[in-house]
Amino acid sequence: MSSGRSIGSVAKELGLRDSVLRRWVDKLRREPASAAWRPTTQATPMSADQASELALLRQENERLRMERDILKNCPASWRACAG
């Protein structure tokens, strides 16, 4: 590795298996990343459609959390009917 550290120590620090990190390193050594492939540091702005969909999904997520919490707290006899 370019840092001089072993793959094993870096994998352990990242919570990965050695074999996973070794595969990534080998792949990058075989196929160096081009400038176009590298992720950019700037976020791409969301389109209006994406922002709208995200807002709807967040609302649905909140509704589902509330339903889950209600079902968790209801009596067991009611849960059998709800499922």
URZI-V658620 format. One record per residue. N is the residue number from 1. RES is the residue in three letters. PSI is psi in radians with two decimals (* if undefined). NEAR is the number of other ideal C-beta (glycine too) atoms within 8 Angstrom. Layout:
N/RES/PSI/NEAR, N/RES/PSI/NEAR
This chain:
1/MET/2.71/8, 2/SER/-0.38/3, 3/SER/-0.16/5, 4/GLY/-0.08/4, 5/ARG/2.72/6, 6/SER/2.69/6, 7/ILE/-0.66/10, 8/GLY/-0.76/7, 9/SER/-0.67/8, 10/VAL/-0.74/12, 11/ALA/-0.75/13, 12/LYS/-0.75/8, 13/GLU/-0.62/6, 14/LEU/-0.12/7, 15/GLY/0.54/4, 16/LEU/2.81/8, 17/ARG/2.58/6, 18/ASP/-0.74/9, 19/SER/-0.62/6, 20/VAL/-0.88/9, 21/LEU/-0.66/13, 22/ARG/-0.71/10, 23/ARG/-0.76/8, 24/TRP/-0.79/8, 25/VAL/-0.78/10, 26/ASP/-0.71/8, 27/LYS/-0.75/8, 28/LEU/-0.58/9, 29/ARG/-0.61/6, 30/ARG/-0.71/5, 31/GLU/1.44/5, 32/PRO/2.45/5, 33/ALA/2.29/7, 34/SER/2.88/6, 35/ALA/-0.59/5, 36/ALA/-0.49/4, 37/TRP/-0.52/5, 38/ARG/2.44/7, 39/PRO/2.56/3, 40/THR/2.81/5, 41/THR/-0.24/3, 42/GLN/2.38/4, 43/ALA/2.47/3, 44/THR/2.26/5, 45/PRO/2.55/4, 46/MET/2.51/7, 47/SER/2.91/6, 48/ALA/-0.66/6, 49/ASP/-0.74/6, 50/GLN/-0.72/8, 51/ALA/-0.70/9, 52/SER/-0.80/8, 53/GLU/-0.71/8, 54/LEU/-0.74/9, 55/ALA/-0.74/8, 56/LEU/-0.73/8, 57/LEU/-0.64/8, 58/ARG/-0.71/8, 59/GLN/-0.78/8, 60/GLU/-0.70/8, 61/ASN/-0.77/8, 62/GLU/-0.74/8, 63/ARG/-0.75/8, 64/LEU/-0.65/8, 65/ARG/-0.75/8, 66/MET/-0.77/8, 67/GLU/-0.74/8, 68/ARG/-0.80/8, 69/ASP/-0.68/8, 70/ILE/-0.81/8, 71/LEU/-0.59/9, 72/LYS/-0.60/6, 73/ASN/-0.06/5, 74/CYS/2.79/8, 75/PRO/2.66/5, 76/ALA/-0.62/5, 77/SER/-0.54/6, 78/TRP/-0.61/8, 79/ARG/-0.60/10, 80/ALA/-0.64/7, 81/CYS/-0.59/6, 82/ALA/-0.52/7, 83/GLY/*/4
